[in-house]
């Protein structure tokens, strides 16, 4: 069963990566054109194609026209359908329909409501990737039916609650509810914005087909609603904020070695693939809505079971503003939401957190730019690797705590950063987890849209147990790769 869960994680991961990369395929032109105005739109269709029977002088429909009515009912149906499709698969197909946990009845539902939440024993990728991804389906069901970011938040919590109490026969898990809901919001809004870039409502023919397929893969419930409402087939306006004013995407392919204490104690080198996106610029763009700026990272390690999904990160702006500006400096104070997933042979960490962030930009007389970020976070729910067996049955502990992140970039080709987290265990072994991750990155341009990059990453963990000896680990990692830059 664990093997099947991991296969599911990889399938979902592959679909997300394929959907994002399909942006370039859909454009049928150099990848640089993915962001900003450099991407030409498909030739505008006659206005009469926007509305059946419209006259030649009519304008194309706005996107909002497809979900002006019945949005509550349709969103509720979407959320329930998401859960019941999953339940039907687990009940009748998965493991040949033998899994008792999906034999749901009115009796089991009543028992779940009476018992309330507990903690579950699922593996790390299931709880920290599969569940948040399911949360994106709930969240984007609301987004696809006309709700804004804040209005969509309750739908993520409601959809997860329904699954925990009515989708499984065993008791609902508080960790699943938080990871699915909070993670689904952070993960979901990032995918929503990226799918908006993939889609082109004015396109026709093969370009439109590829765009719709790519958008469906990135945000499935959005794609499903576009099919239901006819938005997928109708030629109409693109949203005015389809592209951020500034942004970029980078695809890295390379090799990595992970050491035990020292790099020369490393295992053989292994391949990895990483997709990074930066949406919006808090210094150069107007920040009006949540996630007008976010950074998103998706990292796969090959030949590295069961840790193939190495990292998923989403850091999204919620609200804030500029606190000072001069000719050569700019400072911003804002609230950001963080989704963190790190899993490799040596280091396991997952967290849902929010916090205050201080961003700075410095320019020299010659125009050289330095940027810094400092984030101070409250960890709503965090997970860290455990070295000893516990009654939870998991290989990691759950808890809450605090964290911080510092990043600095010097021009376009050199950056560094450090992040730390303190998690006080609430379920699992009685322990305090002190986790640190540092990196140093340098890149050299090769030609056009390609650069060569190298990184040094250091993972440090101190796990202090109440009933067992403490554990300290130090694992350096070296990466070398070629990057394909999709940038504006």
N, C-alpha and C positions, 0 to 999 in steps of 0.2 A: 504493500500500500504506500509506503514511504517513497519507493522508487517511482510509482505512478504520480505521486504528488510532485516530485522533482521534475519528471518529464513534463507535466502540465506547466510548471514554472518556466521551463525552457521554451515550450511552445509559445506561451504568452510573450516571453522576452523576444523571441524571434519575430513574432508578429509586430510588436512595437517597433523594433529596429527596421523591419522591412517597410513599415508604413512611413517612417520618417525618411528613409533613403529614397522612397518612391517619389518624394517631392522633386528630386532632380530628374527622375525618369519621366514624370508627368510634364515637366517643363520642356523636355526634349531640347535642352540647350545647356551651356556650361553651368556648373553648380553655383558659381558666384552669384547667379541671378536669383537664388532662392530668397534672399532677404532684400527688402527695400524696393525702391522704384526701378532697380536695374532689371527686374523681370517684366518683360512686356506682357500685357494681358492678351488673352485671345481676342481676335477681332470681334468688335461689338456686334451683337445680333440686332436685327431690326426690332424695333419696339413691339411690333405686333406679335413677336414670339414670346414676349414676357407674359402676356395674359391672353387666354384663348378668346379670339374674336376682337382683340383690341385694334384700334385704329392706328394708322401710320404715325399719328402725332403723339400717341400715348407713351409714357415712360415705363421702364421696367419695374417690376415689383421689388420692393425692399425685402430683405431677408425676414424682417419681423412679421410680414404679412402671412407667413406660413404657420405661425403659432399664436395668433391673436386670441383664438377661442379654445376652450376646453383644455387649457394647459394643465390644470390641476388633475383632471381625470386621466388625461393621457400620461402624465408623469407617474401617477399612481399605478396605472396599468403597466408601464415600462418597468418600474421597480419590482412589482410583483412578478411580472413575467421573467425578469432576470433571475429572481430567486427560484421560481418554479421550474424553469428550464434546467438550472443547476441541480435542483433537487431530483428531478426526473432522471437526469443522467446518473447521479449518484445512487439513486434507489433501484433503477432497473438495468443499468448498463455496467457501471463501475463494479469491478470484482464479481461480475456475473449476477449482480443484484443481491448479494449475500450480506452486505454490510448492515448490521442491526441498527447502527446510529442514525440511519435514514428511514427507518420504519416509523414514520411520524403518525400519530393518532391524536384525537382530541384529548385523550388521557395524558399522553406525553406532553402536549402543549400546556395543559393545566398544571402538570407537575413542574414543568420548567418555570412557568410564571410564579408558582408558589415557592420554588427553591431559590430563585434569583440567580445572580451571576456567580460563577466560580472561575478558576484558572484552568486552561487546557494544557495538553501535553504534545501538541503538534510540533513538527520540526521547524527550524528557523525560517527557511524559505517559504513554507506554507503560511506561517503567521505574519511574516514581514514583507512578503512580496505578493503572494496570491491574494491574501485578504485585502491589502490596500488597493490592488488592481481591481478587485471586485467593487470596492468603494468608489472607484472612478466611474463604474457603470451606473451606480445610483446617482452620483453627483452630476454626471453629464447627461443623464436622462432629464434632469431638471433644467440644465443649461440648454439642452436641445429644444425645450418647450418654453423658452422665453424668460426663464428666471435668471437673475444676475448672480454674481458670486455669493453674496451673503444670503440671498433667498434660497440658493441651492444647498446650503450647508445642512439644514434640517433633514433634507431628503437623504443625505448620506447616512446620518444617524438613524433615521427611521428604517431605511432599507436594511441596514446591518442588524438593527434590533429585531426586525421581522425574521431574518434568517436565523439568528441565534436562538430565538424562542420557538419558531414555527417551522424551520427548515431542517432541524436535526432533533433526534429523540433524546440526545443527552443534554445536560444542562447548558445554558448559555455561558459563554466565556467572556469575562470583562476585558481581557487582553485583546480578543478578537474584535469586540465592539469598538474599542478605542483605535486599534490599528486600522480596521476597515474604514471607520468614519473619518478620523483625523487624517490618516494617510491617504485616503481616497480623495479628500479635498485638495491636499497639496499636489498629489500626483495627478489628479483629475483636471485641475485648472491648467496645469502645464500642458497636458495632452490636448485639452480643448483649444488652447491658443495655437499649438503646433498644427492641429488639424485644420484650423481656420486658414493657415498659410498654405496647406496642401490643396485645399478645395479652391475651385475657381468657378463661380456661378455663371460667368459669362462665356465659359469655354463650351465647345461643341465637339462632336465626333470622338475620335480616339483619345484626344487630350482630355476631354471631359470624363471619359470612362476611366482612364488611369487616375485622374484626380479623385473621383468618387471612391475608387477602390482603395487608394492610399488613405483618404480621410476616414473611410470605414474601419480600416485596420488600426489607425491611431486612436480613434474614438468610436467604438462599435455602436453604442446606443445612439450617438448622434447620427451615424450613417443609417441606422435602422429607422430613425424618425424622418430622415430626409426621404427615404423610400416611401414611408407611409403618407407623408404630406405632399409628395410630388416635387419637393424642393430639389431632389437629386436629378430630375429630368428637365425642370423648367429653367429657361434662360432668364436670369434676373440679376439684380445688382449684387455686387460684393459688399460686405460690411466696410465702412470707411476706415476701420482700424485693422484691416486684414493683415497688414504688415506693420511691424514696429518701425519707427524712424531709423533705429540703429539695432544691430544684432549680428549674430554670427553662428555658424555651426561648424563643427570640426569632427572628422572621422579619423581615428587613430588606429593603425594596425602595426603590431610589433611583437617583441618578445620580452619576457620578464623572468627574473630569477628572485626567489624569496629565500632569505637566509635564516638560520637558527642561531641567534646571537650575533654572528658575523656573516658577511656576504660570502666569504670563502668557504663557509659551511653550507652553501646553498645547494638546493636540488638542481636537476637539469633545467635548462631554460624551456619556457612554455609560451605558446602564442596567446595573444589577447587582442580584443577589439573593443574600442571605446567610442561612443558617440556623445558629444557634448554640444549643448545649445545655450546660447546667451540671448535672451529676448529683452529688447529694450535697453536703455541706458539711463540710470537714475540721475546722471549729471547733465546729459544733453537732451533728454526727452521730458515731456510733461508727464508726471506721475499722478494720475487721477483715480485709478481703480486698482483693486487687488490684482497682483501679478502683471501689472504693466511693466514690471521688470522681474525676471527670474532667471536663474541658472539651473540647468538640468543636465545630469550626467547618467549615462547608462553604459556599464562596463561588463564585458563577458570574458571569462578566462576559459581557454580550451584545454582539453586533456587534463581536467582538474576536478573530476567528480569527488564529492558532491557539491563543490563550491564554484560551479560554473558562473552563476550570477555573482560577480565580485562586488559590484557597487551600483546602487541607484541613489541618486541625490537630487532633491529639488529644494531650492531656496528661493522663496517668493515674497515679494514686497506686498504688504497689507495696507499700510497707511503711514504717513509721515510727511516731512517737508524739509526744505532747506533752512539751515540755521545761520549760515553766513556765506558770503561770496565776495571775492575781490578779483582783481585782474588775473591773479595767478593761483588762487586757492578757492576751493568750494567744499562745504561741509554739509552733510545731510544726516538728520536723525529720523529713524523710521522703525516700524515694527515689521518683522519678517517671520514667515512660517518656514520650518525646516522639516524635511523628510530625509532620514539617513538610513542607509542599508549598506553595511560592509561585511563581506563574508569571504574569507580565504582560508588557506591551510592553518594559519596561525592566529587570526584575529576575527572575532565575531562581534558585531555591534549593530543594533537597530534602535531608532528613536523617533518619536514624534515630539516636536518641541516648537515653542514660540518665544520670541524675545525682542529686545531692543538692539538696534544696530546703528553704529556710527560710521559713515562712509566719508572718505576724504579724497580730494583730487588736487594734485600739485603740478604746476607747469613752470619750467625754467624759462629764462629769457630766450633760449633757442628752441622752445617748443617741446622739450623732452617731458613726457608725462609719467608721473608716479601716482598710483592709486592704492589706497588702503581700505580695509574693511575690518571692523571689530563687531562681533555679535556676542551678546550675553543672553543665554537662553534658559528658560525653565523647561526641563524635560518632563513632559506629561507622562509618558511611558517609555522606558528604555529597557533594552535587553543586552546582556553581556554573557559571553562564554563562561560556563562553569566547569571547574576541573574535577568535581566530585559528584557522585550519584546523589540525587535528592528524591524526595517523595513525589515531586512534580512529574518525574519521568522524562524531563527535558534535559538537554545538554547545555542549557543556558538559564540564567536567572532573570526575573522581571523586577523592575523597581522604578522609582522616580528620582529626580535629582536636578542638577544644574550642569550647564556646559558653556563653553565659549569657543569662538573661532576667530582666527586672525589670518587675513590674506593680504598680500601685497604684490603688485605688479610694477615692473620697471620697464617702461616702453612696451613693445609688443613681444619681446622674445625672452624675457626672464621673469620668473615669479617664484614666490615661496609662501608657505603658510603653515599654521599650527592650529590644531584643535584639541580640546580636552573635555572630558566628561566625568562627572562623579555620579554614580548610581547607587542608591541605598536599596538593597534587595527587599522586596515585599513578598515575593513568592519564589520558592526554590531553596537554595542554601542561604543561611544567614550570613550575609557578606556585604562588604563595601567594595565597589569596583571603581578604580581610578584608571582611566583610559586616555591615551594620548596618541595623536597621529600627526606627523610632520612631513612636509614634502619640499623639495627643491626642484625646479623645472627650468630647462633651458632649451630653446629651439633655434634652428638656423634655417633661413629660407633656401630652398633648392631652386625652384623655378615656378613661375606663375602662381598656382594655387597649392603648391606643395612645400612642406617644410620637414626637416628632420628634427626629432625631439628626443630628449633623454630626461629621466626623472630619477631622483632618489627619494624613497619613501621609508619612513621609520615608524613602526608600530610598537608602542610600549603599553604594557598592561600590568597593573598591580591589583591583585584580587586578595583581599584580606578577609579571611573566614573566621567566624566565631568558634567553629567546632573542628576545623582542620588546619593544617599548616598553610600559611600564606603562599601565594604563587606570584612570581615575577617573570614576565616574558619580554624579550627584546627581539624583534624581527625586522631586519632591513630588507628592502626590496629595490631592485634596480630595473628600470624599464628603458628600452630603446625602441623607437617607432618612427614611422612616416605618417604625416598628417595631410589630409586633403581638406583644405580650408574653404568653407562656404561663408563668405564674410562680406559685411558692408562697413 
